[in-house]
């Protein structure tokens, strides 16, 4: 029976929930395979079918998922892997189409070259949803995860173009390489331009609305959710690639900062959480639909007397292995060539055969392949049956399932993780259930990850010039918490702690030299009085002496006490410091001016010092560098704010940024739980601490109002 629209949506969402409940108890089996199995059982038991069409499937599922992947893709990883991502998503797809298609024709002589190329083309691209399903549950090298995820954003367009012309050539018997190349350039360039222009206009329109007082978070969030659908439809209307358009829009959003709206932290929380729900549902529905469509794809081949089922299954294994081998050799060969050319510069490590095998296994296929295969017309233009269409559908479906199964079975072996069916106990046996995985994080490691996630979220918000001071103050609070964790974890006598302290002492000396240089310059040119000069010189000398004592271990206990009080009383200290600092600035603007210039020159000295070729070899700890840079920037922002009396919105800005930081910590906890890096009890404890901190912040705000 054909499921009605509303009934089908409710049924699929319900099965998504059921599949995740099953995965909770059988965690060794990926959720994607469970969902395919449920869909298959549903189709075989109740004869349910879903008329899968490529056009609406790409619009309803692929467009929002690729947009979200693009907007959440790590910017630094995307930039560092830009070349292999582009090569794999375009050149590798077409290489696989021609080489794989030629081999498929040798295996199946009755399948014309054009149809063989079409089959290879639709089997070439990696599926973004399937890739995420596998990589999220496997311990893989970071570069492999980012490479496969990055290429899966773009290679659908390449594969669909090859598939389109392969089918068209089979239908008409005519193929023009020049026309195909021109078409590919057009849909790619126009699709990218459409995505860029459309997202730019949408962002501009939203900013204009907000500046005119429109702050309805619900409406703004809805606009955010329909953005990928609108962009996809516009690109398709222009006969360009909607897939490329939404990917470009998502990446542009990531590069410009996802949380750019001035509507406050409520918008950030609402959109991020809502996107999590949408992605969760769509990912699950895709694999359920794939399972439901498997019998449709395979049934014709099984019932066809001209096709032996055993022969068809053998072809599935052979073609999967051919595609796997092409990908492995491509990854290994291209990286080896790059390694040879860059070895003298020391820019890149050689990719091992194991890495290439892992990359080949993660190149799994998914529902996009199935949707395209099912779109093959049953008849040619001359009313003759499409050559071996039942066998093509069987092979496509078989390769999809086989690629998922092989990844699930072989990746744990290659990553040296024991593959065993992990059956969790019942709720009564809470001790067994809360045992942490072997590679799970400790509480200090998890808190460090949470605090750094908060810093990253606030750093993104710092793009807005008017909240520089507030953002740097909040970042400084988390930097103190991170430093406190490091002291607790490593102590003060360990080698790692001594290295960090030595780095900090060296860099602070550089900063002090920059401050002292400016102080002498200002005094020499008569820009400050001798009184201010002597006061600042004494403060500088006292700070340097205190740092030297810290390095020698004399002030460790005092530092721990300070960290404790800063952690539990930072709100009171901040207010006291603000009032004291503001009073001093008003009483002595000359000293404030000198302090600001000293901080600026300290940053310049640090930048020049770290850019020196001799110092690059040392590789100073980036966390120490960042903490020191934040300290100077924070000082400059505070002095500027007091100089121009820009304090009216400070408390509100700090409040909003802390809410953003809390949301980032919750998201970080969810990420760690999904990656099975946290024991359930520790995850609950961390969530509770974040909730308590947010409640305490709210109580403070309510009390002061």
C-alpha positions, -999 to +999 in steps of 0.1 A: +000+000+000+011+036-006+013+056+026-006+089+028+015+120+034+005+128+071+004+091+081+038+085+065+054+115+083+041+104+117+051+068+111+087+078+100+092+101+129+080+075+153+104+049+138+133+074+141+126+075+179+123+037+181+156+032+162+175+055+186+160+036+216+172+004+201+206+019+195+207+028+232+207-009+241+227-022+211+252+006+208+277-013+187+252-013+158+251+022+141+217+039+142+217+041+104+218+003+099+190-001+125+169+024+106+175+007+073+165-026+090+133-011+104+124+003+070+130-030+053+109-049+078+081-023+074+082-027+036+083-065+036+056-069+064+031-043+053+040-038+016+045-001+023+060+020-005+071+056-008+072+070-043+108+083-041+116+111-066+150+127-069+137+163-072+116+164-040+141+142-021+169+167-028+147+196-018+132+182+014+162+163+028+195+171+011+191+209+009+186+216+046+211+189+057+239+202+034+232+238+044+235+229+081+267+209+074+281+239+056+273+264+083+287+241+110+318+229+092+350+239+110+364+269+091+401+262+097+397+225+086+377+236+055+405+260+045+434+237+052+418+208+032+404+230+004+425+214-023+419+177-016+382+184-009+378+201-043+399+174-061+381+145-045+346+160-050+351+168-087+381+151-103+378+118-083+341+116-091+346+119-128+377+096-127+356+070-109+328+075-134+350+067-165+373+041-150+346+024-129+322+026-158+346+009-182+352-019-157+315-023-151+310-027-188+336-054-189+318-072-161+284-068-177+289-067-215+251-064-220+251-030-203+260-002-227+289+021-220+266+050-214+245+031-188+277+018-172+290+053-168+257+064-154+258+036-128+294+044-118+286+081-116+258+077-091+279+053-071+309+076-070+299+104-046+299+098-009+266+105+009+268+132+036+242+117+058+258+082+056+293+096+061+281+114+093+264+083+106+296+062+103+322+088+113+302+099+144+305+063+158+341+055+148+374+067+162+389+080+130+418+105+123+405+140+123+417+148+088+399+117+073+366+127+089+370+163+077+381+153+042+352+129+036+327+152+052+340+181+031+339+163-002+304+149+005+292+185+006+300+190-031+304+157-049+267+151-052+265+177-079+294+161-098+279+126-096+244+138-106+258+155-137+276+124-148+245+103-141+223+127-160+244+126-192+250+088-189+212+082-188+206+108-215+232+091-238+216+058-232+181+072-240+191+090-272+223+073-282+240+107-285+266+122-262+285+155-265+315+160-242+317+197-250+280+202-240+284+181-208+315+201-198+298+234-205+267+223-186+288+213-156+306+247-155+273+265-158+254+247-131+285+249-108+293+286-113+257+298-114+248+276-084+277+290-063+268+326-073+232+320-065+240+307-031+264+335-023+240+363-035+209+348-020+224+343+015+240+378+013+206+394+006+188+373+033+214+383+059+211+420+048+173+419+050+174+403+085+199+429+097+177+457+084+147+443+101+165+439+134+179+475+133+144+488+128+133+471+160+120+438+147+132+412+173+106+384+171+129+355+177+103+330+164+099+347+130+137+351+127+142+314+134+116+304+109+134+325+082+166+308+091+150+273+086+134+281+052+166+297+039+181+265+023+147+256+007+144+291-009+180+291-021+177+256-035+145+265-054+160+297-068+191+278-081+170+251-097+147+277-113+179+291-130+187+255-141+218+256-118+228+232-090+207+237-059+231+214-040+261+237-047+240+268-039+229+256-004+265+244+004+280+278-006+253+295+014+261+274+045+298+278+042+294+316+037+273+317+069+301+298+087+328+321+074+309+353+084+299+339+118+267+319+124+256+341+153+257+374+136+222+386+146+219+414+171+187+399+184+205+383+214+214+350+228+178+337+227+179+336+189+212+316+191+198+291+215+165+287+196+180+282+162+208+259+173+185+236+193+159+236+165+185+227+139+196+198+161+160+185+161+155+190+124+188+173+115+180+144+139+146+138+123+157+142+086+188+119+091+167+092+105+139+095+079+165+092+051+177+058+062+142+046+069+131+056+034+162+038+021+152+006+039+116+009+026+129+013-010+153-016-010+126-042-019+114-019-047+149-017-061+158-054-057+125-071-064+126-067-102+160-083-104+151-112-081+119-120-100+136-116-135+143-151-148+171-137-170+191-125-139+205-150-115+204-137-080+238-152-071+253-135-101+237-102-091+251-105-056+285-113-069+284-082-091+275-061-060+306-073-042+328-069-073+316-033-081+319-022-044+354-035-043+363-017-076+350+016-063+367+010-030+400+002-047+399+033-069+392+055-040+420+040-019+446+042-047+435+077-055+439+089-018+472+071-013+487+081-047+477+118-046+489+122-011+521+104-018+528+127-048+520+157-026+542+144+002+572+140-023+568+176-035+564+191+000+588+169+019+616+194+017+594+221+031+582+199+060+546+209+054+530+175+053+532+140+068+530+110+045+496+093+044+499+056+054+482+028+036+460+023+067+448+059+064+440+054+027+420+022+036+401+041+062+393+069+038+381+043+013+358+027+038+343+060+049+333+067+013+298+051+020+268+056-003+234+065+008+198+075-002+208+100-028+223+071-049+190+052-044+168+082-053+188+088-085+188+051-095+150+049-090+146+079-113+159+059-143+130+057-168+118+022-176+117+029-214+140+045-239+128+071-264+122+043-290+099+025-265+124-002-259+132-012-222+160+006-206+190-018-207+193-039-176+174-014-154+164-041-128+201-051-125+212-015-122+187-009-093+198-041-076+235-032-078+229+004-066+209-009-036+234-036-029+264-013-030+247+011-006+241-015+020+274-033+015+294+000+018+276+007+052+282-028+065+318-029+054+325+004+071+308-008+103+328-041+104+362-030+091+367+005+105+368-007+141+394-034+131+416-009+113+413+016+142+421-012+167+388-009+185+373-042+195+340-049+177+316-066+199+279-064+205+275-042+235+243-051+252+235-026+279+218-037+311+184-028+324+176+003+343+179-015+376+216-022+370+226+014+371+262+006+381+268-013+349+252+013+327+272+042+340+306+026+335+326+050+312+340+038+279+377+030+279+385+062+259+361+085+277+372+118+292+379+126+328+359+153+345+388+178+342+392+170+305+355+174+299+354+207+317+384+219+297+365+210+265+334+228+277+353+260+287+371+261+254+338+256+236+324+286+255+354+307+247+350+298+210+313+308+210+320+341+227+349+348+203+325+345+174+303+371+190+333+394+194+329+403+157+305+431+169+327+461+178+303+474+204+307+444+226+345+440+226+349+448+263+321+425+275+333+397+252+369+399+264+358+401+300+338+369+296+366+352+278+390+362+305+367+345+331+368+312+312+406+316+307+410+317+344+389+286+349+409+268+322+442+279+339+428+267+373+420+233+357+455+230+343+471+237+377+448+211+394+456+185+367+493+189+363+503+205+396+532+229+396+562+205+397+554+185+366+574+189+335+544+201+315+535+227+341+571+240+341+571+243+303+539+263+304+551+285+331+584+291+313+565+300+281+543+324+300+573+340+317+591+345+284+561+359+266+552+382+295+588+395+295+583+404+259+551+422+267+567+440+296+595+452+272+569+466+249+551+483+278+584+497+292+595+509+257+562+529+253+564+543+288+599+556+282+589+570+248+559+589+263+580+603+291+608+613+267+583+632+245+566+649+274+532+632+268+530+621+305+541+637+337+569+623+359+544+613+385+524+591+361+557+577+347+569+566+382+536+551+391+534+530+360+570+520+361+565+507+397+533+488+387+553+472+358+582+462+381+558+448+407+540+427+381+573+414+367+585+404+402+552+387+409+555+366+377+591+357+385+580+345+420+552+325+404+577+307+381+598+299+411+568+283+429+565+308+457+530+320+449+513+287+440+489+285+470+480+322+466+472+316+429+449+286+437+431+307+463+426+335+438+413+310+412+388+297+437+375+331+446+375+342+410+354+311+402+328+316+429+328+354+433+337+368+399+304+388+396+312+408+428+348+413+419+339+425+384+315+452+397+340+464+423+368+465+397+345+484+373+337+511+398+373+514+410+387+515+374+361+540+362+369+563+391+406+561+385+402+567+348+381+598+355+406+611+381+437+605+359+429+603+321+467+608+315+475+575+332+446+557+313+460+570+280+495+558+289+482+524+299+463+520+267+494+529+246+515+505+266+491+476+261+490+483+223+528+483+220+530+451+241+508+434+215+530+446+188+561+433+205+545+399+210+534+398+174+569+406+161+585+382+186+563+353+176+567+360+139+605+358+142+619+327+124+640+317+154+610+318+177+588+297+154+610+267+161+602+268+198+564+264+192+551+284+222+519+270+237+490+285+219+468+286+250+494+307+268+497+330+238+459+334+235+455+341+272+481+369+271+467+385+240+432+384+255+446+401+287+461+430+267+430+434+244+408+433+274+428+461+291+426+482+259+388+476+256+383+486+292+403+518+289+385+527+256+351+521+272+360+543+302+375+570+280+343+573+260+320+564+289+305+535+268+292+515+298+255+518+294+250+484+277+279+466+293+259+445+318+234+435+292+261+425+268+279+404+295+246+387+303+239+378+267+274+365+261+272+343+292+240+328+279+258+321+246+286+305+266+262+283+285+245+272+253+279+263+238+287+242+269+254+223+266+261+217+229+296+205+238+282+180+263+258+167+237+287+163+212+307+144+238+278+121+246+271+114+209+308+106+205+306+083+236+333+103+253+313+108+285+299+085+311+262+091+316+266+102+353+294+127+344+273+141+316+244+146+340+267+162+365+281+187+339+246+196+327+236+202+363+266+225+369+258+245+338+221+248+348+231+259+383+255+285+369+228+298+346+202+299+374+227+318+396+233+343+368+195+348+364+191+353+401+219+379+401+202+398+372+167+396+389+182+410+422+199+439+405+169+450+385 
